[in-house]
Structures are given as C-alpha cells and as structure tokens.
Amino acid sequence: MSAEPKIGLLVPLHAKPEQVGAVADFLGVGYSLMTGNQEPETLQWFAVKYEDQPIYAIFDTFAAESGRKAHINGKVAAALGANASTLLAQGPDIAGGHIDILASKVKATGSGSEVTKGLTKGLRVLLKAKESKVAAVREFLKGALPLVEAEPKTPVWYAIEFPGTNTFGIVDFFADAEGLDLHLKGSVASALFASVDELLEGSPDVVKTEVLGVTLQ
C-alpha cells in the first residue's frame, strides 16, 4: 500500500429493476477507467453488489482531500452522472457518502482474479451510535484493528465514520465465503454485538456483498 487511507467515499447505487445487469456492466466500465494508475491519488477502489438486493456500491479511499476531489471530478463520476437517470432508481448521494477512515488493514491476497484482486466476498456494516456514546464507538473501532490484524483470512478491513453524524461502519473484504464466516464468528464481531445495548441505537445493519472489481495502489 503506497499511503495510508484517511478519507473515502461509500456511495450506494440503487438500480432500476430492469437495469440491474446494466449497472453491473457499467461498474465493469468503471473498473477499466480506474486501472493503469489513471487516478494516482485513489488508493483503493471497490465495486460491489449487495446480496439479494438491486443495490450496488462504490467504495474508495484516499490519503488526502485532493484525491477525493480529483475522483469526484474524474471519469467514473462523470460517466455515472451521465447514466444515472437511465440506470438508477434514485441519484447517487455522493455528498452523503463522504467518510473518515478510522483504521484500516489492506493486504494483497496474492491470488485469484486480476479484476477483483482475489477478493470475492465482503461486508458493509453500519452502526448508529447513541448520542452519548459517539466517542466510545469511535474508540472501539480504532481499537479493533489489532484483533483484525490477527485474522489471516480478513485481508482488507476498514473502520469508517460519517463525519457530522453518529453513524459509523465497517467495510471489509475476503477471498471466499469461509473467510467471511470466520470473521463473523471472530473477536471483533463478538465484541461488537456484546456492546450493542450499551453503545448503539439498534442492531448493526449488516449486508453481505459480492465483489465485482478492485484496484489497489
């Protein structure tokens, strides 16, 4: 990894029912626009589909605001804007997708498809902290990194915060379903679910994802 990710974007794409396949094809084009170091300040870029839902998402990371601004003004965002009314049931909320990255683990798998860098499965977990527990949730997520580092089958993991809100999240990726299942049974998940009543407004919103494309700097 060339630099440590500090900020990012998590932007869901709600496909029209008749355009689900077309959105997947569009993200394949998006992948081609991200390859070859065309956006040198975009550290990592992921295109995913939410399991059992007509929803896709783009998740990407940057070391500085200049990288995020360049990406928002880049070819993928321009293509998305040009095709959104045809492909999507609602416009992408790019402003609402701004995130801070609290902690991360990014390790190459060394195998598998070049398009997905050996990653096939993922998780998108959203957490709504109680107003009085925002700082505690932030510290919990930062402190989870050593536990994730000890999970050899969790190669890519991010703890995120939507600034100015009480919403946090975890985005992570795995080589296969076994790695995902082991993570869900691991120390971080156990500690998180044990703290739900104390820290969170309601249960975590957990969505499994299928990885469609990945670029890593």
Phi, psi and chi 1 to 4 in degrees:
 res  aa     phi    psi   chi1   chi2   chi3   chi4
   1 MET       -  127.1 -173.3  169.2   56.0      -
   2 SER   -76.1  -28.1   58.4      -      -      -
   3 ALA  -154.4  162.0      -      -      -      -
   4 GLU   -85.7  128.4 -177.1  178.1   -2.6      -
   5 PRO   -70.2  132.8   23.5  -31.4      -      -
   6 LYS  -116.6  -31.6  -64.7  -67.2 -172.6 -178.8
   7 ILE  -138.8  169.8   57.9  175.3      -      -
   8 GLY  -166.8 -168.5      -      -      -      -
   9 LEU  -137.1  136.2  -69.0  164.7      -      -
  10 LEU  -128.5  104.9  174.5   57.6      -      -
  11 VAL  -122.6  105.3 -178.6      -      -      -
  12 PRO   -69.1  147.6  -16.9   31.0      -      -
  13 LEU  -124.5  109.6  -54.3  173.1      -      -
  14 HIS   -89.9  103.7  -63.0 -102.0      -      -
  15 ALA   -73.4  142.0      -      -      -      -
  16 LYS   -61.9  145.1  -67.6  179.0  178.5  178.7
  17 PRO   -52.8  -37.7  -26.5   34.8      -      -
  18 GLU   -84.3   -0.2   70.3  -82.8   12.0      -
  19 GLN  -118.5   14.4  -62.6  -70.8   -8.8      -
  20 VAL   -58.4  -47.8  169.6      -      -      -
  21 GLY   -65.9  -36.1      -      -      -      -
  22 ALA   -67.1  -34.6      -      -      -      -
  23 VAL   -66.4  -40.1  174.7      -      -      -
  24 ALA   -60.2  -42.6      -      -      -      -
  25 ASP   -63.6  -40.5  -67.6  -20.2      -      -
  26 PHE   -60.4  -42.2  168.9   82.3      -      -
  27 LEU   -67.4  -28.3  -69.9  172.1      -      -
  28 GLY   -63.9  -39.8      -      -      -      -
  29 VAL   -64.9  -41.0  174.5      -      -      -
  30 GLY   -58.6  -40.3      -      -      -      -
  31 TYR   -59.1  -45.2  167.0   79.4      -      -
  32 SER   -62.7  -31.1   69.5      -      -      -
  33 LEU   -75.3  -16.6  -64.8  174.4      -      -
  34 MET   -96.3  -13.1  -67.3  -58.5  -57.5      -
  35 THR   -80.5  168.7   57.1      -      -      -
  36 GLY    68.7   26.1      -      -      -      -
  37 ASN    58.0   36.4 -159.0   34.7      -      -
  38 GLN   -70.7  -24.1  -65.2 -175.3   66.3      -
  39 GLU  -125.6   84.0  -69.6 -168.5    8.3      -
  40 PRO   -62.4  -20.3   19.9  -32.1      -      -
  41 GLU   -94.0   -0.6  -69.7 -171.0   87.9      -
  42 THR   -90.0  108.6  -59.5      -      -      -
  43 LEU   -72.8  -49.0  -59.6 -179.3      -      -
  44 GLN  -139.0  143.4  -63.8  103.1   32.0      -
  45 TRP  -137.6  129.5 -179.4   92.3      -      -
  46 PHE  -130.5  133.5  -57.5   86.9      -      -
  47 ALA  -112.3  129.3      -      -      -      -
  48 VAL  -137.1  161.3  -57.1      -      -      -
  49 LYS  -119.1  132.5 -176.8 -177.8 -175.7  -59.7
  50 TYR   -71.1  136.9  -69.6    5.4      -      -
  51 GLU   -65.7  132.0 -173.7  176.3   88.3      -
  52 ASP    61.5   25.0  -59.7  -35.2      -      -
  53 GLN  -140.5  150.2  -58.9 -179.1   58.2      -
  54 PRO   -83.1   46.6   32.4  -35.8      -      -
  55 ILE  -125.3  131.1  -57.7  174.5      -      -
  56 TYR  -112.2  175.7  -64.5   79.5      -      -
  57 ALA  -157.3  151.6      -      -      -      -
  58 ILE  -113.6  129.0  -65.2  174.0      -      -
  59 PHE  -125.1  124.8  174.2   73.8      -      -
  60 ASP  -144.2  160.2   36.1   23.6      -      -
  61 THR  -132.7  156.7   72.1      -      -      -
  62 PHE  -146.8  155.0  -44.7   90.4      -      -
  63 ALA   -85.9  -21.8      -      -      -      -
  64 ALA  -151.4  163.2      -      -      -      -
  65 GLU   -62.0  -29.8 -173.7   60.9   42.8      -
  66 SER   -60.5  -36.8   59.6      -      -      -
  67 GLY   -68.0  -41.8      -      -      -      -
  68 ARG   -65.4  -42.5 -177.8  158.6   61.1 -172.5
  69 LYS   -64.2  -39.7  -72.6 -178.7  177.7  178.0
  70 ALA   -63.7  -37.4      -      -      -      -
  71 HIS   -70.0  -43.7 -178.6   65.6      -      -
  72 ILE   -61.0  -31.3  -69.4  171.8      -      -
  73 ASN   -96.2   11.2  -66.7  -41.5      -      -
  74 GLY   -93.8 -170.0      -      -      -      -
  75 LYS   -68.2  -40.0  -66.3  179.1 -179.9  178.3
  76 VAL   -64.9  -47.3  174.9      -      -      -
  77 ALA   -63.5  -38.2      -      -      -      -
  78 ALA   -64.6  -42.9      -      -      -      -
  79 ALA   -65.5  -38.5      -      -      -      -
  80 LEU   -63.6  -45.2 -180.0   59.6      -      -
  81 GLY   -61.7  -36.9      -      -      -      -
  82 ALA   -71.5  -26.1      -      -      -      -
  83 ASN  -109.9   -3.4  -69.3  -82.3      -      -
  84 ALA   -59.5  -43.7      -      -      -      -
  85 SER   -66.2  -27.2   62.0      -      -      -
  86 THR   -81.6  -41.4  -60.2      -      -      -
  87 LEU   -93.5  -30.4  -61.1  176.6      -      -
  88 LEU  -111.3  146.4  -55.7 -179.3      -      -
  89 ALA   -75.9  -21.6      -      -      -      -
  90 GLN  -151.1  152.9   59.7 -169.5   67.1      -
  91 GLY   -65.8  147.4      -      -      -      -
  92 PRO   -67.3  134.1   23.3  -31.8      -      -
  93 ASP   -92.7   80.5 -176.9    9.1      -      -
  94 ILE   -69.4  -40.9  -66.5  175.7      -      -
  95 ALA   -61.4  -40.4      -      -      -      -
  96 GLY   -74.8   -9.3      -      -      -      -
  97 GLY   -93.0    2.4      -      -      -      -
  98 HIS   -67.3  131.3  -77.3   55.4      -      -
  99 ILE  -133.8  153.9   57.5  169.5      -      -
 100 ASP   -99.8  141.4  -66.8  -22.9      -      -
 101 ILE  -100.7  116.9  -63.0  175.5      -      -
 102 LEU   -84.0  -33.2  -55.9  175.4      -      -
 103 ALA  -163.1  153.8      -      -      -      -
 104 SER  -155.2  155.1   62.8      -      -      -
 105 LYS  -134.1  121.6  171.7 -173.7  177.1 -179.2
 106 VAL  -134.9  107.3 -177.5      -      -      -
 107 LYS  -129.4  131.8  -63.4 -172.0 -178.7  -60.4
 108 ALA   -64.7  142.2      -      -      -      -
 109 THR   -81.8  -25.5   61.9      -      -      -
 110 GLY    76.3   10.5      -      -      -      -
 111 SER  -155.9  174.2   62.3      -      -      -
 112 GLY    87.5 -169.5      -      -      -      -
 113 SER   -63.6  139.6  163.0      -      -      -
 114 GLU   -64.3  -34.9  171.1   61.0   23.6      -
 115 VAL   -65.6  -39.7  173.5      -      -      -
 116 THR  -105.8    5.0   65.2      -      -      -
 117 LYS    54.1   35.0  -55.1  -61.1 -177.8  -70.3
 118 GLY    79.8    5.4      -      -      -      -
 119 LEU  -103.0  132.6  -57.1  168.6      -      -
 120 THR  -124.7  -27.3   67.5      -      -      -
 121 LYS  -125.2  156.3  -56.9  -67.9 -176.3 -179.1
 122 GLY  -154.6  177.8      -      -      -      -
 123 LEU  -136.3  141.9  -70.9  170.2      -      -
 124 ARG  -123.5  112.3 -169.4  -79.7  -79.8  141.3
 125 VAL  -117.8  124.0 -178.0      -      -      -
 126 LEU  -109.1  138.8  -63.7 -178.0      -      -
 127 LEU  -128.5  126.3  -44.6  166.9      -      -
 128 LYS  -105.1  109.6 -170.2  170.3 -176.1 -179.9
 129 ALA   -76.2  145.1      -      -      -      -
 130 LYS   -59.9  145.5  -66.1  179.4  177.8  178.2
 131 GLU   -54.6  -35.2  -68.4  -69.3  -10.9      -
 132 SER   -83.3   -3.3   61.7      -      -      -
 133 LYS  -120.2   14.2  -63.1  -66.2 -175.7  179.0
 134 VAL   -58.3  -47.6  167.8      -      -      -
 135 ALA   -64.0  -37.2      -      -      -      -
 136 ALA   -66.8  -40.2      -      -      -      -
 137 VAL   -66.2  -41.8  172.2      -      -      -
 138 ARG   -58.1  -46.3 -175.1 -179.1  -62.2  119.1
 139 GLU   -69.6  -34.9  -68.0  -51.7  -50.2      -
 140 PHE   -58.8  -46.7  171.5   88.0      -      -
 141 LEU   -67.9  -41.1  -69.6  170.9      -      -
 142 LYS   -61.4  -39.5  -70.3  179.8  178.3  179.3
 143 GLY   -75.4  -10.3      -      -      -      -
 144 ALA   -78.0  -16.2      -      -      -      -
 145 LEU   -56.5  -45.7 -178.3   58.1      -      -
 146 PRO   -59.5  -32.8  -25.0   35.3      -      -
 147 LEU   -67.6  -39.0  -60.6  175.9      -      -
 148 VAL   -70.3  -37.5  177.0      -      -      -
 149 GLU   -58.5  -27.5  -67.3  -78.3    9.1      -
 150 ALA   -85.4    2.9      -      -      -      -
 151 GLU  -102.8   98.5  -65.5 -176.7    2.1      -
 152 PRO   -64.5  -22.2   22.0  -33.0      -      -
 153 LYS   -96.7   12.1  -69.9 -173.5  176.7  -66.7
 154 THR  -114.6   87.0  -56.0      -      -      -
 155 PRO   -78.4  -27.0   27.3  -33.5      -      -
 156 VAL  -133.8  123.6 -179.8      -      -      -
 157 TRP  -149.7  135.4  178.1   91.8      -      -
 158 TYR  -132.5  136.7  -56.8   88.5      -      -
 159 ALA  -103.6  127.9      -      -      -      -
 160 ILE  -128.4  158.6   65.3  174.9      -      -
 161 GLU  -136.0  135.0  177.6  177.4   -0.2      -
 162 PHE   -87.9  104.3  -67.7   82.5      -      -
 163 PRO   -62.4  143.4   20.4  -30.8      -      -
 164 GLY    82.5    3.7      -      -      -      -
 165 THR  -128.1 -179.7   76.3      -      -      -
 166 ASN  -108.0   28.2   60.5  -27.0      -      -
 167 THR  -104.9  131.5  -59.1      -      -      -
 168 PHE  -124.5  178.3  -64.7   81.5      -      -
 169 GLY  -166.7  170.1      -      -      -      -
 170 ILE  -130.7  130.6  -65.8  171.0      -      -
 171 VAL  -125.0  123.5  177.7      -      -      -
 172 ASP  -145.7  163.6   40.4   15.2      -      -
 173 PHE  -139.7  151.1  -59.5   99.3      -      -
 174 PHE  -139.2  157.1  -48.1   87.6      -      -
 175 ALA   -71.4  -29.5      -      -      -      -
 176 ASP  -158.9  176.7   50.9   35.5      -      -
 177 ALA   -65.2  -29.5      -      -      -      -
 178 GLU   -62.0  -44.9  178.8 -170.5    9.5      -
 179 GLY   -62.4  -40.7      -      -      -      -
 180 LEU   -62.2  -46.8 -173.8  154.5      -      -
 181 ASP   -64.3  -39.6  -70.0  -19.7      -      -
 182 LEU   -63.8  -38.0  -73.5  171.7      -      -
 183 HIS   -65.6  -41.7 -179.5   66.8      -      -
 184 LEU   -65.5  -22.5  -72.9  175.0      -      -
 185 LYS   -97.8    3.7  -63.2  173.0 -177.2  176.0
 186 GLY   -88.8 -170.8      -      -      -      -
 187 SER   -67.8  -39.8  -59.6      -      -      -
 188 VAL   -65.2  -47.9  174.9      -      -      -
 189 ALA   -62.5  -41.4      -      -      -      -
 190 SER   -61.9  -45.4  -63.9      -      -      -
 191 ALA   -66.6  -38.2      -      -      -      -
 192 LEU   -64.6  -50.2  177.2   60.4      -      -
 193 PHE   -69.0  -26.4  -79.0   97.2      -      -
 194 ALA   -70.9  -20.3      -      -      -      -
 195 SER  -104.0    5.2  -57.8      -      -      -
 196 VAL   -55.6  -51.8  165.4      -      -      -
 197 ASP   -63.2  -34.3  -69.4  -19.2      -      -
 198 GLU   -76.7  -41.4  175.9 -169.4   -3.1      -
 199 LEU  -105.1  -29.0  -60.7  178.4      -      -
 200 LEU  -115.9  154.1  -56.0 -179.4      -      -
 201 GLU   -90.3   92.0  -65.8 -177.1    1.9      -
 202 GLY    88.4  177.7      -      -      -      -
 203 SER   -78.1  154.2  -61.5      -      -      -
 204 PRO   -59.1  143.2  -23.4   33.8      -      -
 205 ASP   -91.5  103.6  176.3    9.4      -      -
 206 VAL  -107.9  123.7 -179.5      -      -      -
 207 VAL  -126.2  128.0  173.8      -      -      -
 208 LYS   -81.9  146.1  -67.3 -178.5  178.5 -179.8
 209 THR  -129.5  155.4   64.1      -      -      -
 210 GLU  -106.0  130.0  173.3 -169.3   -3.2      -
 211 VAL   -83.8  126.7  179.6      -      -      -
 212 LEU  -104.3  -32.5  -55.8  179.1      -      -
 213 GLY  -164.2  146.7      -      -      -      -
 214 VAL  -144.5  136.5  177.3      -      -      -
 215 THR  -125.4  139.8   65.4      -      -      -
 216 LEU  -130.3  129.2  -57.4  174.7      -      -
 217 GLN   -87.3      -  -66.9  -79.1    7.4      -
